[in-house]
Amino acid sequence: MDPQQVLTIGQEGLFKLLSTAAPVLLTVLFVGLVVSIVQAATQIHEATLSFVPKILAAVAMLAIAGPWMLGNMVDYLRSMLQMIPSVVG
């Protein structure tokens, strides 16, 4: 296995991780932005006011996108495991 293959595998893994986590991260980012705007408009600066909606949004997004995320990661793991004989041999 040459260094180029290692870098390619690492790059593919990081891209897969980012694309799999993106729905949850973007949802939490959007909810945080909305809550920040509401807090600035109402001048209520409560820590739990920003924390609880983010957690609820993350759980809801995991419930919606969870099967896709799990399938995505299982496919990647399967392809990595199938690649082992060609790398070792």
Helices and strands as residue ranges (DSSP letters): H 3-42, H 47-88
